[in-house]
Amino acid sequence: MATETKTVTVRQIGSPIRRKSDQRATLVGLGLNRLGRTAVLPDNGSTRGMIAKVAHLVAVVED
């Protein structure tokens, strides 16, 4: 039986300019470094925590 892994798609909507370095590093960790770029990530606790940390810079895209 194949298990389907849940994913979450996030899009960067805010600029990291004039943000703290840890927020910039979180965006890089999410695979985002330009406005409008999207990333498909596994939906787990660590990813959700990273999204929560930069919630003002990213948006979760509904498929």
PyMOL commands that set and color helices and strands:
alter all, ss='L'
color gray80, all
select helices_A, chain A and resi 21-29+45-53
alter helices_A, ss='H'
color red, helices_A
select strands_A, chain A and resi 7-12+38-42+58-61
alter strands_A, ss='S'
color yellow, strands_A
deselect
rebuild
show_as cartoon
